[in-house]
Amino acid sequence: MRLEPAARRWRLVGGAAMMCALLGLGACTARWPWRRPPPAPPAPVQELTVSGGSAAGIVQYWKRNTLLLDLSGASGTGSIRVTPGKQFGWPVRLAVRVRPGTIGVLEVQGAQRLTLPISAGAGAPVDLELPPGVYTAQTPALDIRWAPAP
């Protein structure tokens, strides 16, 4: 059985379309060598001494040149006391990560007292950097308290 030229042409076009579709599906699942893996999560560090009743879940991370105290797991009412490390002292920048909706007010007492209201909307954790003056090189400790919104 001999195909006419028009039928042969359609058979070639159909075969080429099928081949392109199969190659396209294969390319979607391929791991390309120039594709970068996702960045690794930051490694926990122990720069400051954290004590108090709620200190069990507090993790410290470096985020560029800012030491980050992760309070995103804290909720309700609690407090911690943070003292500088013996070797290096206070970091130049200090921030606290909180999750909106679980904490209403954050209070930091050091060389100065700072009260930060936190919005009630639930969402991703936010990083609150402590302004200069809240602690100095001579500050013996920082008392951090949190409570629900009044």
C-alpha atoms as one frame of an Amber mdcrd trajectory, in Angstrom:
protein
   0.000   0.000   0.000   1.440   3.248  -1.121   0.626   6.578   0.627  -0.063
   9.683  -1.324   2.278  12.675  -0.821  -0.272  14.624   1.307  -0.797  11.682
   3.687   2.964  11.169   3.934   3.464  14.830   4.807   0.845  14.650   7.599
   2.423  11.507   8.961   5.825  13.286   9.139   4.286  16.367  10.797   2.464
  14.199  13.328   5.624  12.250  14.138   7.639  15.463  14.559   4.953  16.945
  16.825   4.912  13.810  18.953   8.712  13.861  19.244   8.691  17.537  20.316
   6.015  16.839  22.920   7.982  13.936  24.395  11.214  15.959  24.478   9.359
  18.857  26.105   7.973  16.643  28.857  11.387  15.141  29.456  12.976  18.588
  29.718  10.501  19.673  32.399  11.646  16.994  34.797  15.368  17.193  34.016
  17.809  18.600  36.575  19.884  21.078  34.637  23.524  21.409  35.728  23.372
  25.223  35.929  20.352  25.227  38.192  21.310  26.206  41.751  20.111  24.298
  44.789  18.054  26.272  47.328  20.099  28.140  49.937  20.802  26.247  53.121
  19.020  27.431  56.274  21.200  29.504  58.608  23.192  27.577  61.172  22.269
  28.204  64.822  24.954  29.904  66.921  25.468  30.506  70.644  26.742  34.098
  70.909  24.618  35.289  73.854  23.518  33.536  77.019  19.723  33.225  77.155
  18.113  32.353  80.492  14.647  32.431  81.965  11.494  30.382  81.977  10.853
  30.732  78.233  14.450  30.278  77.046  14.071  26.674  75.885  12.896  27.420
  72.323  15.040  30.496  71.604  17.514  30.006  68.759  20.169  32.503  67.628
  21.185  33.071  63.997  23.451  35.455  62.147  21.591  37.332  59.433  24.391
  39.207  57.669  25.935  41.290  60.480  22.889  41.173  62.777  22.439  38.590
  65.518  18.851  37.379  65.372  17.018  35.982  68.415  14.214  33.806  67.052
  11.089  34.226  69.195   8.734  33.072  66.427   7.750  30.020  68.483   6.819
  32.132  71.527   3.215  32.980  72.287   1.130  34.261  75.165   3.187  35.746
  77.996   6.844  35.108  78.715  10.221  36.607  79.415  13.912  35.903  78.946
  17.154  37.465  80.131  19.953  37.867  77.596  23.541  38.453  78.709  26.566
  39.068  76.487  29.085  36.364  75.744  32.321  36.396  77.726  34.561  36.366
  74.668  33.045  38.971  72.331  30.467  40.958  74.346  27.376  42.427  72.697
  26.979  42.223  68.925  26.854  45.538  67.075  23.342  44.810  65.790  20.672
  42.762  67.524  17.228  41.836  66.206  14.277  39.811  67.463  12.105  37.657
  65.162   8.444  37.443  66.171   5.323  36.050  64.533   2.459  38.564  64.299
  -0.719  37.340  65.940   1.015  35.266  68.636   2.638  38.181  70.489   0.942
  41.560  70.948   3.591  43.599  72.759   7.356  43.151  73.004   9.280  45.011
  75.715  13.080  45.249  75.841  14.744  46.687  78.959  18.474  47.447  78.838
  20.227  50.814  78.966  16.881  52.143  77.716  13.368  50.733  77.713  11.740
  49.945  74.376   8.132  48.855  73.885   7.127  47.542  70.465   3.473  46.863
  69.594   3.079  44.045  67.069   0.192  43.919  64.612  -2.492  41.342  65.273
  -2.667  40.002  61.712  -1.307  36.522  61.248   1.513  36.184  58.786   5.136
  35.382  58.240   7.616  36.149  61.036   9.059  39.682  61.065  12.497  40.794
  62.238  12.555  43.779  64.611  16.008  45.340  64.871  16.744  47.016  68.189
  17.724  50.674  67.704  21.063  52.042  68.964  20.936  53.048  72.617  18.723
  50.228  73.871  21.924  48.468  74.926  25.502  49.666  75.160  28.805  47.881
  75.693  28.382  48.377  79.471  24.803  47.007  79.658  24.949  43.918  81.901
  21.796  42.237  80.510  18.692  42.706  78.405  15.309  41.699  79.791  12.892
  40.805  77.001   9.203  40.353  77.843   6.249  39.639  75.623   2.518  39.543
  76.179  -0.705  39.365  74.174  -2.161  42.614  72.864  -3.946  44.635  75.567
